[in-house]
Amino acid sequence: MPRRTLTALLLSGLFGRAPAVPAQPTAVADPAHRIGIVLLHGIGATGESMAALAARLRQPGWRVLTPDLPYGGPRAFSRPVAAAERTVQDALESLRRDGATRLVVAGFSLGGFFAAHMAGRVPVDALVAIAPNGGSDMKPLADQLARARERIAAGRGDEPMVLQDSDVVSPARYDLPHAVPSAYVSWFDPEGAMNWRAVWRRLRPGTPVLLAVPTRDLANLRKVKRELWEGLPPHPANRLYEPRADHLGAPMACADEAVRWIRATVEAAAVR
């Protein structure tokens, strides 16, 4: 893996910057148009980075939203996990108001991880986790957490400060210039909301999962692949998909399989 951090690569725009294709208004009676998908981007990126995958997911007639999450963009980690949860919940509600009756949360990298987190908190009809990575317990940030907690103890937990994030497969670190200590702790506390084992344990029973782990993905994800897969709540539609791709190539390497799986698992149920 090059010495550039994973976040730097994410920001390079290698996901495909194809313009988003707007969903076309159609009759809700068509089963395809009962499907709504909230698609979550990776760390350091924005919803725009998911444009190419979103366009593919819209081709069957599904509604797809790609919200910006507070772990990306210029003010990354200035808002807490709870703010990201509200963003996803608002997107799901928007899809419902637009006529969707079957809802999917999907995401790539940290977005795949956060999609799993949301699937454990709110009722959805399916989860698509593409190369889920970036759990808080995967990152050695004890010194940064200590600094953030000192600010919180001093009554300054809501004042921005420079804190650091770390790569998950190398010692590399990078600055978060607008991090807010209270928000930072909510994301990076190893025992907090984004502990990867806890996220998987909290998945709601009865939720089918498409788990995608590319054959050339980051070493830490490949190492825990079997544990992630075997830890899923039992469901006959669960699928472990292993495309021949690296981490950054995962979204589009999984696009056709995601369409096939959602069609068979979620769309088929919408006509019953």
Secondary structure, DSSP 8 states (H G I E B T S, - for coil): --SS-HHHHHHTTTT------------TTSGGGGEEEEEE--TB--GGGGHHHHHHHHTTT-EEE----TTBSTTTTSS-HHHHHHHHHHHHHHHHHTT--EEEEEEETHHHHHHHHHHTTS--SEEEEES----GGGS--HHHHHHHHHHHHTT-TTS-EEEEEE-SSSS-EEEEEEE-HHHHHHHH-TTSTT-HHHHHHT--TT--EEEE--TBS-HHHHHHHHHHHHTS---TT-EEE--S-BTTTHHHHSHHHHHHHHIIIIIHHHT-
